Amino acid sequence: MSVYLGIDTSNYTTSVAIYDQARRQMVQRKKLLPVAQGQLGLQQSKALFYQIRQLPEVLESAFLAYGETALKAVGVSSRPRMQPGSYMPVFLAGQAVARSIAVSHNIPCYETAHQNGHVAAALYAAARLDLLERPFLAFHVSGGTTEALLITPDRQQIFHCEVAAKTLDLNAGQVIDRVGGLLGLPFPSGGALDKLSQNGAQPSGIRPALKGADCCLSGVENQCMAMRQKGAPTADIARYAIEYIYQTVKEMTDRLRQQYGDLPVVYAGGVMRNSLIRERLARCGGIFCDPDFSSDNAAGVAVLAAISDQRSSI
């Protein structure tokens, strides 16, 4: 028996994954939390309510897709980051269900962080779990986080994340959603802005605002608002936002490689689904995974549960 359940209840998505390690099979089911037109996210109380309401449905869908099985362990993301004081109420929904399943089935429940799940999902989908045995850099770029992490092996946590660089104001995903809202796109706006930007003109003169390897992204929204007021085509505004984020991440990567050496670089998080960003950074040797494993998902949580369970038996 080598089947593991992963649960992730983020502020955006209800996610469940069933990982059959022996068969190398992963079944994923996800459902976005409902956000009213014109809003740019949910309050924690509403997000927690929707997670409680959606999680049974998503769990049922995953088990119906996989079929009847005996679980060996459950994994769940119980906090945003694996750091003291990291907490968001929305993760309580997944944590409560995961612990209940573990108790009722008399199996272990392994808790991890949402961020660690992102990294593990990217490594699994890119067939690079071997990197867990050595240091590497990982970007986690989403609506709630824009960080570059120095990842090192860790016996207890599987790997340790040290923030090597970060945003000093807005997250990249926030910028995308705010620009999307400015252009009348639905929330979350990543997919729609990606599609729109492909018809936009290539902007010139972009100079990312960096302090060391840290970045500042609030200027993107201001520039896009100015372009809107001047009557610029919506596709050009979308392209500017995406190009700015790409050039920012690229410059951060270059500066971190100067600091830490030529380490492998993994890119994860919902913003890394963007087709332009993925294509450009992949040319520079960046490690990417299938887009389904870039956005919020429980696959990495399930993989970490499998690794934790194996190590506990040694």
N, C-alpha and C positions, 0 to 999 in steps of 0.2 A: 504494500500500500504506500503510495507516494503522491497523494492528492492533497493540495493545499488551497484553502479559501482565503482570498484577500478582499478587504473592504476598505473603501476610502470615501469619506463624506466631506468633501470640500465645500467652499462657499459658492462653487459653480456647478458641480456635478455629483450625482450619486453613482458610484462605481463599484462593481463587483467583478472579481476574476476567480476562475477555478484553474489551477495550474497542476497538470499531471506531469510530474517531473520525469517519470519513467518513459512516458510516450512523447515527451517534449511537446505537449499540447497545452494551449492556453485558450480558454473561453472567456471573453469579456462581454459585459453588458453595462451600459451607461445610460443615464438620463439627465439632461440639463435641468437645473432648477428654474422654475418659471419666473421671468422678470418682465414686468409690464413695459409696454412700448414707451420709450422716452426715459426710462430709468437706467441708471448705470450700476446696477448691482442690488444686493439685498442687505437689509439689516440682519445681524446675527440671529435675532429671535425668529425672524421669518425664515431664514435659511435653515435653522435647526428644525422648525416645524415642517418644512417641505422635505427635509431629509428623513424625518421620522415617517412621513406619509409615503415617500417614494421607495424607501429601502426594501420593504417586503416585496414589492412588485419587481424590483430589479433583481433581488435574490432569487425569486421564483423563476424569472426568465433565464437566469444563468444556469440554474440546476436543471431546468427543462431542456436547455440546449445541450448540456453535457450528459445528462442521464443520471440515473441513480448511482451513487458512489459513497464510499466510506472515506471520511476525511481523516487525515493524520494530524493536522494542526490548522489553526486559524491565524491570520495576520491582519492587523488593522492599523491605520494611521490615527494616532490619538492626539497629535499636536502638529502645528505647522513645521517646526524645526526641532532638531534634537539638541536643544539648548535649554538651560534652566530658565523657567518663567515663560517659555513659549506655550501659548494657550489660545484656543479659539473655541467657543461653545459648540460650534457646528460639528466638531469632531466627536462630541459626546454621543451622537446618534449611532455612528458606526461602532464606537467603543462599547456601548451598551449591548448592541446586538452580537458583536463578536464574542464578548465575554459570556453571554448567555448561551450561544452555540457551543462554546468550548466546555462550559460546565455541563450542559445537557448531554454532550457526546464524550465527556471525560477525556478531552484532548487538550494540549497546550494552546494558549493564546499568546502570540508574540506581538508586542506593540512596537511601532516605529513612528517615524515622522513623515508627514506628507512630502517634504522635500527629499528625504531619502528614498521614498517610493518612486519619485520622478527619476532620480538618478539610476536606480536599479532597473526600472522599466526600459530606459534608454539603452542600458548595457545589455539587457536580455534581448531586446528586439534587434540590436545591432550585432548580436552574437559576439559580444566583447565582455562577458562576465570575467574573463581572465584578468581584466584590469583591476579587479578587486584585490589582487595580490601585489599591487604596486601603486605608487603615487600617480595621480593624474589630475587634470583640471576639469571641472564640470560647470557649465553655465546653467542656471535655473532661471528662465526668463518667462514670466507670466504676468497675470493681472495683480497678483499679490506679492510677487518677488522679482527682483532683478539683481541677481548675485552671481559672482564667479566664485567657485569653491575649490579649495585645495583639498583633494580627497586622499586620505592615507588609510592603509589597512588597520583594522581595530578588532581585537579578539572578541570583545563583548558586543560591540555594536555592528560588527562586520566591517564597517568603514566609518571614519571620522571626517566630519565636514568642518573645515576652517574657512571663514569668509576671507577671500583674497582681494575682492573688489566688489563694489555695490553701487546702486544708485543713491544719490544724495537727496533726491526729491521724489519725483514720480516714478512708478514702475513702468516698464515698456508696455505691458498689457493695459495699464490705465491710460496711457497715451493713445493706444490704438482704439480703446473703447470711447474715449472722449472725442477723438477725431471722428470716429464712426458716428457718434451722437450728433456732432456738428453737421455731418453730411446726411443725417436722417437714416442711418443704417441700424439694423436691429442689434440688440445686445445679447451675447458678446459679439463684437464686431470683427473679430479676426478674419474669418472666412470671407465675409462680404468686402472688407477693405482690401484683402489680398486680390480678389477678383477685379475690383474696381481699379486698383493701382496698375494692373497689367496694361491698361489702355492709357496710362498717364505718361507725360513727357519726362525724360530723364532730367532731374534737377542738377544744377551746377553750384559750386561754391559752398557745399555743405562742410562745415567744420565742427565736428563733435566737441561738446563742452566736457572736458575731462580734467580732473584734479588727481594727478598721479594716474592710477588705473581706475579710480572711481569716476562715475559719470553723473551728469545732470541732464534730465530729459524734459523739464518743464517748458523749455524754450520751444520745443516742437509744437506743442499745443498753441502757444502764442503766435508762432509763425503761420500755422495753418489757419488760425482765426483771421490773421491779417490778409492771407491769400483769399479767404472766403469773402472778406469785405471788399476786396479789389475785383471780385468777379471771376477769379481763376476757375477753370474747369474742375469739377469734383474729382475727376480721375487724376489730375495733376496734384491736387492736394493730398489725395491718398498716396500717390507715388512718393511725394516728398516725405511724408511721415515714415513710410516703410524704408526708404533709402537712408533717412537719418538714423533710424534704429539700427539698420544693418551696419552703417559705417561706425556707429558708436561701439557695437559689440565687436566689430573687427579690430578697432583701435585698442579696445580693452584687452582683447586676446593677444595682440602684438606686444603690448606693454607687459602683460603677465608672463609671456614667454621670455621676454628679456630678463625678467626678475627670477623666474623659477626654472628656466631652461626649456628645452624643446620637449615638454611633456605632451602626452596625448590629450586632446581636448574634446570633451563630450558636450553636446548641446541638447538641453531638455527644456520642457515647459511649453505651454500652449503657443507662445509667440514663435517658437522654433518650428511650428507647422508651416509658417509662411513660405511660399514657394520661392520667392526671390531671395530671401535671407538664407534658406537652406541651400539653394544652388550656389550662391556666392561663397558661403563659408565652407561648403564641402570641397570646393576647388582648392581651398587653402589647407586641406587635410583634416577638416573637422569631422567628427564622428556623429552621425545622425541615425535616427531610427525611423520606422514607419510612423506617419503622422498620428495614427491611432494610439501610439505609445508615447507621444510627445505631450498631448493634452492631459488633463487630470484623468487618472486611471488607477485601478487597483492591482494591475499586473505586477508592478514592482513590489508592492506590499506582499503579494503572494510568493514571489520569488525570495524575498528576504525571510519570510516565514519558513520556507523550505531550507534555506541555508542555516538559519538559526536552529531549526529542529535537528538537522544533521550534526551540527557542532555540539548540541546539548547531549548527544548520545555518545560522543567520543570520550 
